[in-house]
Amino acid sequence: MTHHLTALIAAYGSWLVAVIIALECIGIPLPGETILVTAAIYAGSTRELSIGSVIIAAILGGIAGNIVAFWLGRRFGYALLLRYGNYVHLTPARIKIGQYLFLRYGGNVVFFARFVPILRSYAAFFAGANYMPWRSFMVANVAGAAAWVGMDCLIAYNLGKEVAELAGPVGTALAVAVIAGFILLGALLVRHEKRLEVAAELALPGPLRPVRAKRGP
């Protein structure tokens, strides 16, 4: 795969990196981190591509992709939660707990999700679906994109192919850690659900906000 990505990068440049990362952040299963690392290695080994252009393009792609995902979550994800939540035991009280958690901790979720392959694709969508405040989301979105891209690019640019050899095992380890984290988080939420319900109601009193009606023709 790396060989094919290198050929595509050589042909289309940094903006291919931006497009792939943006699409991955929207939820399309594409190798965003792989192409980012590959582009940085290509820039460092051939000098035919500026590492600065790779960093800028990747940050912009990540920010744009998350904005689209956030809008999709706000526009359609919340309605899906209300309509089909009961089928997966998401009661109105649990939906409000989700909104409360994103109100309090959403910035950390959006920021650190950048560094985790699975979460990177869906964190912004869930932030939108849970009505995370827009300003808080954008701060975390921009900061997370800059930190993730900057770290990955500078390490890959300076260490070269050694990073590519580690990418697979590290990605697998992160995926296993994410799955374990979700299981642990689910257990903690169930254990403290009543306390969270009270806290969520105090922070967000009243019924859940209605779904925005569609405009007529």
N, C-alpha and C positions, 0 to 999 in steps of 0.2 A: 504493500500500500504506500509506503513512504516514497518508493521510487516514482510511482504514478503521481503522487502529490507534488513531488519536486518538479516533475515535468510540467505540471499545471501551473505551479508558481512561477517557473521560468517563463511560461507563455503569457500569463495574465497578471502577474505582479501582486502587489500588496492588497489590491482591492478584492482579489479572490478570497484572501484571508478574511477580510471584513464581511463578505457575503456569507461564507461558510459559518463563521461565528455567529452572525446575526440569525441565520436560519436555525442553528442549534439552540440559541437562546429562546426562540419562539416555540421550540419543542420538537423540531424535526431532527431525527437521529442522524446527525452528521458529525464527523470527527473534528470538532472545533479546536480542541486543545492539540490534537496531533498536527493539524495543518499550521497552527501557530508555532509550535516547536520546530516543525520542519522548515518553515519560512525563516525563522531566526537562525537555524543552523545553515541554511542556504546562504543567507546574508553574510554570516560570519566566514564561511568557507570559500565563497566565490567572489564576494565583494561586488556582485552584479546587482544586488538589491540593497537598498539602504535599510539598516535596522530601525532607524527613526521612522521611516514610512510604514514599516511593518507594525510598529508599536502604535502609531497614530491610527492606522486603518483598523487594527484589531480592537482598539478601545472604542472607536466610533461604531464599529459593527456590534460590539457587545452592548453598548448603551442603546443603540437603535433597536436591536433585537429584544432587549428587555422592555423597552417602552411599548413595543407592539404586543408582547406577551402580557404586560400589565393591563393594557387596554382590552385585550381579548378576555382576560379574567374578569375585569370590571364589567364589561358589556355582556358577556355570555356565561362566564364561570359561576357568578353569583346566582344567576337564574337557574342554572343546572343544579346547584346545591339546594336551592329551595324546592325545586320540582322533584328531584330524584334522591335527595338526601336520605329520606326515610328508608329507602331500599338498602342503604348501607349503614343504617343506624345513626345517621347524622340528624338528630333532632334539632329543632330551633335553638334549644339551649346549647347544644354542642356547636352549632354554627356560630353562635354568639361568642362562645369560648375561643373559637378560631379567630374571630375578629379582634377579640381582646388581646390574644397572644401576639397577633401581628401589629396591633397598636403599640404594645409594649416592647416587643422583641423583633419586630419585622426588619428593622434596620440591620441588626446582626445577621438575621437569616439571609437577607438579600446580599449582604456583603460577603459573608463566608461561603455562600452557595456557589460563588464564582470559582472556588477552588475545588469543588466536588463535582465530578462528571454528571451524575444523575440529577442532583439538585440544580445545577446550572441551567438545565433545560426547562425546569418547571417552577422555580422559586418565584419568578416575577409573575407568572400566571396566577399562582395561589395568593400572592400579595394583592393582586387586583381583585380576585374573587372575594377576598376577606376585607376589602375596603381599607387597606393600608393607606394612611395619608400620603397624598401625592408628593409633597415636599420631602418627607422623610424617605420615601422610596427613591426619589431622584438623587438625593445625597448619597445613599447607600449604593445605588446603581452606578453612579459615576466613580465613586471611590473604589468600589469593588472591581470594576472593570480596569481602572488604572493600576491597582495593586496586583491583580492577577496577571494581566498582560505584561506589566513591567517586570515582575518577578520571573515569569516563564521565559520571556524573551531574553533578558539579560543572562540568565543561567544558561540557556541553550546557545546563545551567541558566543559565550565565553568557553563553554565546555564541549560544544559540538556534539558529535555522534554518541558520546558517552551518555548524554541525557536521553537520547532516543532509545538506547538499550534499556534504560531504567523506566521509561514511560509505561510500558505494558504492565510490569509487576506492580508499580506504584498505583496505576489506575485500577487494577484488580483489587489491591488492598483497600483503596478508598471506597470502591463499590461495596465490598464486604462490610467495611466500617459503617457505611451509610445504612445498609440493611439492618445491621445490628443496632444502630442508633435509632432507627425508626421503631424497631421492636421495643427497645427500652423506653423511648418517648411515649409510645402507646400505653405501655404498662403504667408509667408515671401519671399520664393523663387520666386513666381509669381510676387509679388509686386516689387522686386528688380532685376528682371531677366535681364533687359537691362544693369544695372550697373555690374552685375556679368558676363555677356557676355564679356564686355570690359575688366574687370579684368582678366578673364580666358584667353582671347586672348593675353594679355600682358604677362602673366606668362607662357603660353603654345602656342607660336605663330605657325601658319601654320595649315595644315589639321590634322585630327585625324590620329594617327599612324595606319598603316595597320595591319590586322590580320595576324599572323604568319602562313605561309603556312604549310600544313601537309607534312611530309616526305613520300616519296614514298617507296614501298617495297624494 
